[in-house]
Amino acid sequence: MRIIAGTHRGRVLASVGKGDTAAHLRPTTDRVRESLFGMLQGGRFADPVTGARVLDLFAGTGALGLEALSRGASQAVFVESGRVAQRLLIANIGTLKENARARIVSRDATRLGPAEAAFGLVFLDPPYGTGLGRRAMEAALAGGWIAPGALVVWEDSREADLPDALIRADARRYGDTWITVATAR
């Protein structure tokens, strides 16, 4: 797993190893990240990455938020409750020397509570097929984590079940992965 483009292009990220006890982690593949960021920065969405405050829910290794930082996001907050994932996330932030622009929130993404500030770009990559994505999105919306007009990128095994506060803008399938892009009302 590596950073695809930007200031950290080609840098290798720590990932889940074979036999690792964190087998439930499923980092977004390089191919899917490359397609996703190509779509986001290719004109249709008016580049929501450059200068953005990014929220990465169910962050895992942090690949999505770190890719955004590499491509010009101003800040990324990673919400992750798993210890193994947090260890990988800390290693990846350190490898890229992004400690000043990255922060880890050790919390269950479905129980966020109130936000300090809202985010303009949100990545959501819950464990596939669990329904946790919708619960986390509802918690993020209720807690003020998502700014009006924010772009939400939701990765799952099927097209996302969006809450009413989100408007579907696009949905694409990449093998077993669906990426649903929505905007906040």
N, C-alpha and C positions, 0 to 999 in steps of 0.2 A: 504494500500500500504506500502510495506516494502522493505528494502535492502535485497537481496537474499543471498549474500555471501561476504566474505572478512572481512576487519577490522570492518565494520559497520553492519555485518550480523545481521538480525532480527530487526534492528532499524526501527521504524515506521516513515513514512514521512507524512507531511501535504498534503492533497489532496482536491479535489473539493468536497464540501458537497452538499447534496440534497438541492435544492432550491437556490443554489449559483448562482449568476448572471453570473458566468463564465462557464455555462453549455457547452460551446463550447470546453472546455478543455477535453481531452480524454487521461489520462495517460496510458502508456503502462502497461498492466496487469503484475502481478508478474509472472504468468505462461509463458507469451511470453518473458519477460526479462530473466527468467531462461533458457528457450530454446535457446534464442539468444546468451547469454553469454556462454552457454555450447558449442554451435557451434563455437563461436569465439575462445574460449580458449581450445577447445577439440583437437587441433592438426592440423586440416586442414589449418588453417590460421596462424600458427606459433605464436600464442598468440599476437595479435596486441594491447592488452590492457595494459599489464605490461610496465610501463615506458612511455606510450604514452601521447602526448599532444592531448587532446580531444576537438572537437568542437561539441556542441549540438545545432543544429538549430531548431527553433520552440520548445524551451526547455520545455515550460510548467512548470511542477512541478520540473523538473530537474532529474527525476528518472533515465534516461539512463546515463547521465553524472555522476551522483552521484554513481550509481552502478559501473561505470568504475573506479572512484576514490577509492571506497571501494576495488576494485579488483586489485589495484596497478598502475593505471594511475598516471602520475606525475602532471598533470594540466588539468583543464577543464574550457572552456569558454562557457558560456550559452548565446545564442542569443534569446531574447524574448522581444516583444513589448507590450504585454498585461499587464495592471496594476495588475489585480487579480493574474495572473500567476507569475508576478515578486514578489508579496508579498509572495506567496507560496514558490517560489524558494529561496527567502531570508531566510524564516523560515527554510526550509530544509537544506540549507547550514549551518545555525547557529546551528540547532539541531545536525548535524554531526560534528560540529566544523571544517569545511573545508574552512574557510575564506581565509587561506593562499594559498590554491591550486585552489580555484574557483573564477571566475570573471564573472559578469553579464554584457553583452553588451545590452543596451536598444535600440534596433534598429529593424526595419523591416528586416526580413531575406531575402527578395527579393531585398533589397537596401543596401547591405553590404559595398560597397566602398572598398578601398584598405586595405589589412591586414597588421598587424604589423609583423606577422610570419605565416608560413603555419602549418597545422595540419596533423598528421598521421592517426588519427581515427576520422571519422565524423559520427554523428548521425543526421538523418533528419526525423522529424516526423510532417509533415505539416497537416493542417486540411484536412481530407479525401475528395477526389473527387473535389478539387478546382483547381488543376493545379499549385498551389503555390510551390510545391516541385521542379518541373523542373525550375521554375523561380529563386528560391533560390539557387539551385545547379549551375545554369549558373552564377549567381551573385558571388557565392563563388569561382568558377573556375576563372572567369574574374578578381576577386580582389586578387587572390593569396592566398586564405585561405586554399586551399587544396594542400598538398605536392604531388609531383610525387610518385606514388606507394601507396598513402594513401588508406586505406580501408574505404569505404562509406557504411553505413548501413541505408537503406531508408525504412521507415514504411509507408504504405498507404493501401487503401482499395482494391488495385489491384497491380499487378506487376508494378514496376516503369518504367516510360518512360525516359530512360537514355539519357543524352546528349552524343555526340560522344566522348567526353573526358573520358568517363567511360566505363569500360569493365565489363559486368555481370559475377560474379563468382558463384552466387547461388541465388535462390529465393524459399521461403517456405511460405506456407499458414498456419495460425493459426486462425481458425474460420473466422471472417470478416477481419482479418489483414494479409497483405502480408509483408514479410520482404525480400527486395532485397538487396543483398550484391554485391558491385562492387569495382573494383580497378581503381585508377586514372592512366591515361597514363603518 
